[in-house]
Amino acid sequence: MTVSIGFAQYKPQEDVKAFIHRVDQLMYQAKKNGKDRFSSEL
């Protein structure tokens, strides 16, 4: 089993859909970089 994780800090007044989209993109970036990775935006 492997895991790829994207995480980001919620920005005040940010739309929830925009936040989820940012985190989703980070997760796909982590998957692209290989197994058992994480990608963050803080």
mmCIF file as gemmi writes it, N, C-alpha and C atoms, coordinates in Angstrom:
data_model
loop_
_atom_site.group_PDB
_atom_site.id
_atom_site.type_symbol
_atom_site.label_atom_id
_atom_site.label_alt_id
_atom_site.label_comp_id
_atom_site.label_asym_id
_atom_site.label_entity_id
_atom_site.label_seq_id
_atom_site.pdbx_PDB_ins_code
_atom_site.Cartn_x
_atom_site.Cartn_y
_atom_site.Cartn_z
_atom_site.occupancy
_atom_site.B_iso_or_equiv
_atom_site.pdbx_formal_charge
_atom_site.auth_seq_id
_atom_site.auth_asym_id
_atom_site.pdbx_PDB_model_num
ATOM 1 N N . MET Axp A 1 ? 0.834 -1.16 0 1 0 ? 1 A 1
ATOM 2 C CA . MET Axp A 1 ? 0 0 0 1 0 ? 1 A 1
ATOM 3 C C . MET Axp A 1 ? 0.893 1.243 0 1 0 ? 1 A 1
ATOM 4 N N . THR Axp A 2 ? 0.516 2.224 -0.786 1 0 ? 2 A 1
ATOM 5 C CA . THR Axp A 2 ? 1.249 3.49 -0.822 1 0 ? 2 A 1
ATOM 6 C C . THR Axp A 2 ? 0.267 4.639 -0.57 1 0 ? 2 A 1
ATOM 7 N N . VAL Axp A 3 ? 0.818 5.796 -0.299 1 0 ? 3 A 1
ATOM 8 C CA . VAL Axp A 3 ? -0.029 6.962 -0.069 1 0 ? 3 A 1
ATOM 9 C C . VAL Axp A 3 ? 0.649 8.205 -0.632 1 0 ? 3 A 1
ATOM 10 N N . SER Axp A 4 ? -0.146 9.039 -1.277 1 0 ? 4 A 1
ATOM 11 C CA . SER Axp A 4 ? 0.314 10.344 -1.755 1 0 ? 4 A 1
ATOM 12 C C . SER Axp A 4 ? -0.627 11.371 -1.161 1 0 ? 4 A 1
ATOM 13 N N . ILE Axp A 5 ? -0.071 12.42 -0.588 1 0 ? 5 A 1
ATOM 14 C CA . ILE Axp A 5 ? -0.875 13.397 0.146 1 0 ? 5 A 1
ATOM 15 C C . ILE Axp A 5 ? -0.544 14.801 -0.319 1 0 ? 5 A 1
ATOM 16 N N . GLY Axp A 6 ? -1.58 15.592 -0.458 1 0 ? 6 A 1
ATOM 17 C CA . GLY Axp A 6 ? -1.411 17.016 -0.702 1 0 ? 6 A 1
ATOM 18 C C . GLY Axp A 6 ? -2.015 17.759 0.477 1 0 ? 6 A 1
ATOM 19 N N . PHE Axp A 7 ? -1.313 18.747 0.977 1 0 ? 7 A 1
ATOM 20 C CA . PHE Axp A 7 ? -1.899 19.53 2.062 1 0 ? 7 A 1
ATOM 21 C C . PHE Axp A 7 ? -1.541 20.99 1.92 1 0 ? 7 A 1
ATOM 22 N N . ALA Axp A 8 ? -2.457 21.823 2.389 1 0 ? 8 A 1
ATOM 23 C CA . ALA Axp A 8 ? -2.302 23.271 2.289 1 0 ? 8 A 1
ATOM 24 C C . ALA Axp A 8 ? -3.026 23.913 3.459 1 0 ? 8 A 1
ATOM 25 N N . GLN Axp A 9 ? -2.658 25.122 3.731 1 0 ? 9 A 1
ATOM 26 C CA . GLN Axp A 9 ? -3.309 25.884 4.787 1 0 ? 9 A 1
ATOM 27 C C . GLN Axp A 9 ? -4.488 26.638 4.184 1 0 ? 9 A 1
ATOM 28 N N . TYR Axp A 10 ? -5.618 26.557 4.863 1 0 ? 10 A 1
ATOM 29 C CA . TYR Axp A 10 ? -6.807 27.281 4.422 1 0 ? 10 A 1
ATOM 30 C C . TYR Axp A 10 ? -6.568 28.781 4.561 1 0 ? 10 A 1
ATOM 31 N N . LYS Axp A 11 ? -6.862 29.526 3.504 1 0 ? 11 A 1
ATOM 32 C CA . LYS Axp A 11 ? -6.685 30.974 3.512 1 0 ? 11 A 1
ATOM 33 C C . LYS Axp A 11 ? -7.993 31.632 3.966 1 0 ? 11 A 1
ATOM 34 N N . PRO Axp A 12 ? -7.919 32.612 4.861 1 0 ? 12 A 1
ATOM 35 C CA . PRO Axp A 12 ? -9.134 33.304 5.296 1 0 ? 12 A 1
ATOM 36 C C . PRO Axp A 12 ? -9.935 33.822 4.098 1 0 ? 12 A 1
ATOM 37 N N . GLN Axp A 13 ? -11.217 33.651 4.156 1 0 ? 13 A 1
ATOM 38 C CA . GLN Axp A 13 ? -12.152 34.11 3.113 1 0 ? 13 A 1
ATOM 39 C C . GLN Axp A 13 ? -12.047 33.307 1.814 1 0 ? 13 A 1
ATOM 40 N N . GLU Axp A 14 ? -11.283 32.217 1.808 1 0 ? 14 A 1
ATOM 41 C CA . GLU Axp A 14 ? -11.149 31.404 0.596 1 0 ? 14 A 1
ATOM 42 C C . GLU Axp A 14 ? -12.395 30.549 0.405 1 0 ? 14 A 1
ATOM 43 N N . ASP Axp A 15 ? -12.839 30.451 -0.815 1 0 ? 15 A 1
ATOM 44 C CA . ASP Axp A 15 ? -13.964 29.591 -1.15 1 0 ? 15 A 1
ATOM 45 C C . ASP Axp A 15 ? -13.564 28.134 -0.9 1 0 ? 15 A 1
ATOM 46 N N . VAL Axp A 16 ? -14.451 27.359 -0.295 1 0 ? 16 A 1
ATOM 47 C CA . VAL Axp A 16 ? -14.139 25.967 0.044 1 0 ? 16 A 1
ATOM 48 C C . VAL Axp A 16 ? -13.811 25.16 -1.207 1 0 ? 16 A 1
ATOM 49 N N . LYS Axp A 17 ? -14.517 25.381 -2.286 1 0 ? 17 A 1
ATOM 50 C CA . LYS Axp A 17 ? -14.242 24.651 -3.529 1 0 ? 17 A 1
ATOM 51 C C . LYS Axp A 17 ? -12.84 24.965 -4.054 1 0 ? 17 A 1
ATOM 52 N N . ALA Axp A 18 ? -12.43 26.217 -3.948 1 0 ? 18 A 1
ATOM 53 C CA . ALA Axp A 18 ? -11.088 26.609 -4.393 1 0 ? 18 A 1
ATOM 54 C C . ALA Axp A 18 ? -10.025 25.94 -3.525 1 0 ? 18 A 1
ATOM 55 N N . PHE Axp A 19 ? -10.283 25.878 -2.23 1 0 ? 19 A 1
ATOM 56 C CA . PHE Axp A 19 ? -9.352 25.221 -1.313 1 0 ? 19 A 1
ATOM 57 C C . PHE Axp A 19 ? -9.216 23.738 -1.644 1 0 ? 19 A 1
ATOM 58 N N . ILE Axp A 20 ? -10.327 23.064 -1.828 1 0 ? 20 A 1
ATOM 59 C CA . ILE Axp A 20 ? -10.296 21.638 -2.162 1 0 ? 20 A 1
ATOM 60 C C . ILE Axp A 20 ? -9.571 21.418 -3.484 1 0 ? 20 A 1
ATOM 61 N N . HIS Axp A 21 ? -9.793 22.285 -4.442 1 0 ? 21 A 1
ATOM 62 C CA . HIS Axp A 21 ? -9.103 22.169 -5.735 1 0 ? 21 A 1
ATOM 63 C C . HIS Axp A 21 ? -7.587 22.313 -5.566 1 0 ? 21 A 1
ATOM 64 N N . ARG Axp A 22 ? -7.157 23.277 -4.753 1 0 ? 22 A 1
ATOM 65 C CA . ARG Axp A 22 ? -5.711 23.458 -4.505 1 0 ? 22 A 1
ATOM 66 C C . ARG Axp A 22 ? -5.101 22.212 -3.888 1 0 ? 22 A 1
ATOM 67 N N . VAL Axp A 23 ? -5.772 21.66 -2.872 1 0 ? 23 A 1
ATOM 68 C CA . VAL Axp A 23 ? -5.253 20.469 -2.196 1 0 ? 23 A 1
ATOM 69 C C . VAL Axp A 23 ? -5.252 19.28 -3.144 1 0 ? 23 A 1
ATOM 70 N N . ASP Axp A 24 ? -6.288 19.166 -3.957 1 0 ? 24 A 1
ATOM 71 C CA . ASP Axp A 24 ? -6.365 18.074 -4.932 1 0 ? 24 A 1
ATOM 72 C C . ASP Axp A 24 ? -5.211 18.153 -5.921 1 0 ? 24 A 1
ATOM 73 N N . GLN Axp A 25 ? -4.901 19.343 -6.403 1 0 ? 25 A 1
ATOM 74 C CA . GLN Axp A 25 ? -3.784 19.516 -7.328 1 0 ? 25 A 1
ATOM 75 C C . GLN Axp A 25 ? -2.458 19.145 -6.679 1 0 ? 25 A 1
ATOM 76 N N . LEU Axp A 26 ? -2.309 19.489 -5.412 1 0 ? 26 A 1
ATOM 77 C CA . LEU Axp A 26 ? -1.093 19.121 -4.684 1 0 ? 26 A 1
ATOM 78 C C . LEU Axp A 26 ? -0.971 17.61 -4.538 1 0 ? 26 A 1
ATOM 79 N N . MET Axp A 27 ? -2.099 16.93 -4.317 1 0 ? 27 A 1
ATOM 80 C CA . MET Axp A 27 ? -2.082 15.468 -4.213 1 0 ? 27 A 1
ATOM 81 C C . MET Axp A 27 ? -1.634 14.851 -5.535 1 0 ? 27 A 1
ATOM 82 N N . TYR Axp A 28 ? -2.159 15.35 -6.65 1 0 ? 28 A 1
ATOM 83 C CA . TYR Axp A 28 ? -1.748 14.822 -7.947 1 0 ? 28 A 1
ATOM 84 C C . TYR Axp A 28 ? -0.277 15.123 -8.239 1 0 ? 28 A 1
ATOM 85 N N . GLN Axp A 29 ? 0.207 16.26 -7.778 1 0 ? 29 A 1
ATOM 86 C CA . GLN Axp A 29 ? 1.629 16.579 -7.922 1 0 ? 29 A 1
ATOM 87 C C . GLN Axp A 29 ? 2.468 15.567 -7.141 1 0 ? 29 A 1
ATOM 88 N N . ALA Axp A 30 ? 2.025 15.222 -5.943 1 0 ? 30 A 1
ATOM 89 C CA . ALA Axp A 30 ? 2.744 14.232 -5.139 1 0 ? 30 A 1
ATOM 90 C C . ALA Axp A 30 ? 2.743 12.873 -5.837 1 0 ? 30 A 1
ATOM 91 N N . LYS Axp A 31 ? 1.606 12.478 -6.391 1 0 ? 31 A 1
ATOM 92 C CA . LYS Axp A 31 ? 1.525 11.195 -7.102 1 0 ? 31 A 1
ATOM 93 C C . LYS Axp A 31 ? 2.465 11.171 -8.303 1 0 ? 31 A 1
ATOM 94 N N . LYS Axp A 32 ? 2.557 12.295 -8.998 1 0 ? 32 A 1
ATOM 95 C CA . LYS Axp A 32 ? 3.424 12.402 -10.175 1 0 ? 32 A 1
ATOM 96 C C . LYS Axp A 32 ? 4.895 12.228 -9.797 1 0 ? 32 A 1
ATOM 97 N N . ASN Axp A 33 ? 5.258 12.663 -8.582 1 0 ? 33 A 1
ATOM 98 C CA . ASN Axp A 33 ? 6.651 12.596 -8.136 1 0 ? 33 A 1
ATOM 99 C C . ASN Axp A 33 ? 7.062 11.223 -7.62 1 0 ? 33 A 1
ATOM 100 N N . GLY Axp A 34 ? 6.126 10.288 -7.513 1 0 ? 34 A 1
ATOM 101 C CA . GLY Axp A 34 ? 6.452 8.932 -7.084 1 0 ? 34 A 1
ATOM 102 C C . GLY Axp A 34 ? 5.608 8.472 -5.918 1 0 ? 34 A 1
ATOM 103 N N . LYS Axp A 35 ? 5.817 7.228 -5.524 1 0 ? 35 A 1
ATOM 104 C CA . LYS Axp A 35 ? 5.044 6.644 -4.435 1 0 ? 35 A 1
ATOM 105 C C . LYS Axp A 35 ? 5.459 7.212 -3.082 1 0 ? 35 A 1
ATOM 106 N N . ASP Axp A 36 ? 4.513 7.178 -2.161 1 0 ? 36 A 1
ATOM 107 C CA . ASP Axp A 36 ? 4.757 7.591 -0.774 1 0 ? 36 A 1
ATOM 108 C C . ASP Axp A 36 ? 5.355 8.988 -0.683 1 0 ? 36 A 1
ATOM 109 N N . ARG Axp A 37 ? 4.677 9.935 -1.29 1 0 ? 37 A 1
ATOM 110 C CA . ARG Axp A 37 ? 5.145 11.321 -1.312 1 0 ? 37 A 1
ATOM 111 C C . ARG Axp A 37 ? 4.076 12.253 -0.746 1 0 ? 37 A 1
ATOM 112 N N . PHE Axp A 38 ? 4.512 13.453 -0.421 1 0 ? 38 A 1
ATOM 113 C CA . PHE Axp A 38 ? 3.558 14.497 -0.077 1 0 ? 38 A 1
ATOM 114 C C . PHE Axp A 38 ? 3.995 15.78 -0.745 1 0 ? 38 A 1
ATOM 115 N N . SER Axp A 39 ? 3.021 16.63 -0.98 1 0 ? 39 A 1
ATOM 116 C CA . SER Axp A 39 ? 3.284 17.924 -1.588 1 0 ? 39 A 1
ATOM 117 C C . SER Axp A 39 ? 2.517 18.948 -0.771 1 0 ? 39 A 1
ATOM 118 N N . SER Axp A 40 ? 3.158 20.075 -0.491 1 0 ? 40 A 1
ATOM 119 C CA . SER Axp A 40 ? 2.496 21.059 0.36 1 0 ? 40 A 1
ATOM 120 C C . SER Axp A 40 ? 2.63 22.464 -0.204 1 0 ? 40 A 1
ATOM 121 N N . GLU Axp A 41 ? 1.739 23.298 0.277 1 0 ? 41 A 1
ATOM 122 C CA . GLU Axp A 41 ? 1.732 24.712 -0.066 1 0 ? 41 A 1
ATOM 123 C C . GLU Axp A 41 ? 1.372 25.452 1.212 1 0 ? 41 A 1
ATOM 124 N N . LEU Axp A 42 ? 2.341 26.054 1.84 1 0 ? 42 A 1
ATOM 125 C CA . LEU Axp A 42 ? 2.068 26.761 3.096 1 0 ? 42 A 1
ATOM 126 C C . LEU Axp A 42 ? 2.406 28.223 2.989 1 0 ? 42 A 1
